[in-house]
Amino acid sequence: MSHTERLLRCPEAFRRLTGLDAAAFRVLLPQVEQAWLDAQRRRRQCPGRQRRPGAGPKFRLSVADQLLVLLIYYRTYVSHVFLAFLFGVDDSTVCRTIRRIEPLLAGIFRIPERRVEIREDEIRELFFDGTERPTRRPKKKQRRSYSGKKKRHTLKNQIIVVRKRKQAGRRKAGQAQKRRLRVAAVSPTFPGKVHDKKIYDRTRVIVPPGVARTGDTGYQGTALDTPVKRRPGEELTRRQRRGNRRLSRRRIAAEHGIGKMKIWRIAGERYRNPIRRHTLIAKNVAGLHNRMFG
């Protein structure tokens, strides 16, 4: 019996270790297996290939177990050595497995960076927010990644969240909140020193016409609907305070979406992987979030 089959017998443990429930995993697995077969077919048809198809060492883990390795790694963010001991393989095998499955997930989820689409069952309003996470201090150009807000070296992404419309009919308590939010886009990774407004200007997000866009005070000076900021020596009027509260009640969707993404600890804890892979990992986590909560 494989590791995946054994863990699927305990649905609650599976959800806590991977971030996905068993139903979402069973939907995702055939897509990954098909993408795996297509990738293997392209590799065998590569021009100039000298080794005959089927030669060489065989994979120690099945595709299901390889996907399980990646999900546990994203959810717990433990070391490769720990996963190698858990699955009975070498730590280099775990590293190659993660590198092999990550682009396959990205091709399945297809999280955009700029062009945002609104579905029929979603509210035509986008919620923008920036999120940053600590990273290791770089050896060169340290000031670029130093965040004055966090007082440490960080990496930043702009997350765009969209909320679904309320469905008619009665639903169980808590079920209406489970599948409400979807991460519509994830920007490329920026150093922690870059301001949210500058990230918005550089990404140049493309949205359908007639869609409202909302952000926090970090997006003042853009086309987004932002709260009114109090000026030094002045006080906000009662009408302005009420408007800020109404806007905050709507914009909290962005905070909830980012918070649920950080259920996968690889998106919330100190980043230990190469920076060039950070955008890919952030998009994969957004895709997992949409499968579970979207």
N, C-alpha and C positions, 0 to 999 in steps of 0.2 A: 504494500500500500504506500502511495506517495505521500509526501509531506502535505500537499494540498488537500488530498482526500481525507487525511486524518484530521486536519484542522477544520475542514468544512463540517465535520460531525459536531463541532462545538460552535454554533453560529455566533454566540456572544463573544467568545474568545477570538473568533475570526475578525469580527468587527473591531474589537479593541486593539488587535495587533496590526490590522491593515488599513483601517479607516473606512473600508467598504463593507456593506453587508453581503451575505452570500448570494442574494439575487443579483445585485449589481456586478459581482465578480463573475457569475455565470454568464451574464450578458457580454461582459468585456472580454472574457477568455477566447471565444471563437474569433473575435476580431483580431486579437493579438496573434493567434495561431495562423490565421490567413495572412496577416502581414509578415509573419515569420517565414512562411512558405514562399511568399513572393520575394522576400529579401534573399533567401537561399537560392532561389531560381536565378535571380539577377547575378548573384555572386558566381554561380557555376557557369553562366553564359558570358562572363567577363572575357573580353578578347585578350589573348596572350596567356591565358591560364594554362599551366603545365601539369598540375596534379589532376588526375582523373576524378570525376564525381564519385563521392563515397569514400575516397581515400582519407587517411589521416585519423587522428583520435576522435572518438565519438563524444558527444556532449554527455556530461555526467548527470545533468538535470533536465527534466522534461520542460516543455514550454510553460506549462502550468506552474511548475516549481520555480522557474526563472522569473515569471511574473510575480509569484509570491515573494521571492527574495527582494524584488524591487519595491513592492508595496510595504513590506515590513521595514525596509530601509528608510523609505520616505516617512512612514508613520512614527518610527521610534528613533531614527537617526543614530543608531548604534554603529560601532566600528565594523569594518569588513571581517576582522578576525572573529568577532562574536558570531556573525552570520555564517562564517565558514564552519565554525564549531557546531552551530545549530543544524546545518544541512549536511555535514559530513564531507565537505570539500575544502579545497585550498582557498586562502584569502584572495589570491590572484584570480581564481575562477569567479569569485563573487564580484570582483571589480570588472572583469570582462562581461559578466552577465548583465550588470547594471548598465554598462556602456552600450550593450547590444539591444536591450529592451527599451531604453529611454527614447531613441528616435522613432521606434515603432509606435509608442504611445503618442508621441507628438503628432505623427501622421494620422492617428485615429481621432484625437481630440480636435486638432486644427484650431487652436485658440489664436485669434488674430492679434496683431499689434496695433493696427491703425483702423482698418475698416470694420465697423460695428454694424451688426444686423439686428433688427427687432422682430421678434416673432409675433404671431397674432394673439397669443395668450399672455403677452407681457405688456406692462404699462409703458407707454411711450415716454419714458424719462430715464436718463442715464445718470448714474451717480459716480463721480470721479473722486478718487482719493489716492494719496501716495502712502506707501508703506516702506519702511526701511528696517534692515536687520543688521546686527553686528557681524563683522568679518575680521579676519586676521589682519594685523597691521602689515601693509605692503612694504617691500624693501625699497622701492623707489616711488617718488611722487606721492608721499604720504598725505600731503595737505589736500589732494584732490578727493580722497575718500574720507576725510575727517569731517564728521557732522557736528556742527556747533550746537545743535539741538540735543543730540544724544550724548555728546561729549565722548565720542569714540569713533572708530572707523566703521563705516556702514556701507551697504549697498541699497539702492532705491529702485522701486518699480512703481509705475502708475497703474492702478487697478480700476477697471470700469465695471460696475455692477448694475444689473437690471433686475427689476422685481416683477413677479408674475401677478396677474390679476386674481382676485378672490373668486373661487369657484362657488357656484350655487349649491345649495344643499347642506345638510349638517355633516360635520366631520368630528372625529374624536378630538378630545382636548390634546393639544400639542401637535396633532398631525398637520394642521394648517400651516404651522410655522416650519415644518421640516423641509418642504420643497417649495420655497418661495423665491429664492435668490439664485441668480446665475451670473457667473463671471463672464462678461462679454468680451473683454480684451485685457491683455497684459502687455505693457510697454517693454521695450528693451531695458536692460539694466544700466543704471547710471551710478556714478560715485555719490557718496553720501553728502558731498558739499553742494550738489546741484539742487536748486530750489524747485518746488513743485510747479510753479508757474513756468519756469524755464523748461521743465520736462514736458509740460503741456504744449508749449510753443514748438518744441523740437519734434514731438511725435506727430503733430498735425492730424489728429484723429478725424476720420471721415464717418459721418453719421447720416442716417436717412433724414430727409427734410421733415420739419414739423416735430422733431424730437427735442424735448426739453433736456437741458444739461445742468447739473447741480454739483457744486463743490464747496469746500470749506474756505476759510479765510486765506489759506495759502494760494488760492486761485484768483484772488482779487486782481483786477486789471485784465482779465480774460473775458470771453463771451459767456462764461458760466454764470449761473445764478448763485451768488454767494451771500453770506450774512453781512450785515452792516457792521463795520468795525468802529469801535469807539475811538475818537481822536483824543490826543492828550489835552487835558483841561476841559473836556466837554463830556456830557452825559447823553446816552441814547434816550430818545423819546419813548413814550409808552407804546406807540405804534411800531417803532422800530424793534423794540424788544419782543413784541408779539410776533412780528414777522420773522425774527431770528428763531423763535421757538418753533414756529410752524415749519420753517425750513429744516431745523435740526431733527424734527420728528420724521421728516421724509428722508433726510440724508443719512440717518442712522443705518439705512440699508447697506451703505458702503462699509461701515464699521463692522456690521454683522457678517457681511460676505468675506472680508479680510480676516476676521476672527475665526471663521469656520475653515478658511484655508490653512490657518496655523494649527489646526488639529493635527495635520501632518507636520511633525516637528522639524523636518528639513526646511520648512518655510518660515520657521519662527526662531529657532536657536541660532547660535553663532555659526556662520557658514564656513565649512572646512574644505569644500571642493574647489576646483579651478574656477576662476571668475568667468571664463569663457562659456561655462556650462550653466551659469546661474539663470539666464533667461529661459533656457530649455527646461530646467527643473521647475521654475515658477509657472510655466505654461502647463506642464504635466500636472502639477498640484492643482491648478485651476480646473483642468479637465476632470480630475478625480473629484473635486468639489462639486462640479456640475453633475457628475454621475450620481453622487450621493445626496445632494441637497437641491439641485437645479431642476 
